[in-house]
Amino acid sequence: MCFQKVPVLASRAFSSSARQLRNKVPEAQKIFQEDNGLPVHIKGGTGDVLLYRATMTLTIVGTCYSLYWLFTASFPQKKK
């Protein structure tokens, strides 16, 4: 008896009465495939531009910081 309820429960869990989501992919494809001279990593708008600039700033600062410590470590301090 208990095993007869399992297929019914499984079919209810995957029924099509669930909330239908709208497909946003075609709209995004139009934006990213548009030939407007912008690189793909900043076509998404202001958020993408800010994220790109923050990433580049952190990369440059991190590289300079690591080069500073590499330079500092390569010349040991003289003992007095």
Secondary structure, DSSP 4 states (H G I P E B T S, - for coil): -GGGHHHHHHHHHT-TTSPPPPP-HHHHHHHHH--SS--GGGTT-HHHHHHHHHHHHHHHHHHHHHHHHHHHHHSPPPP-
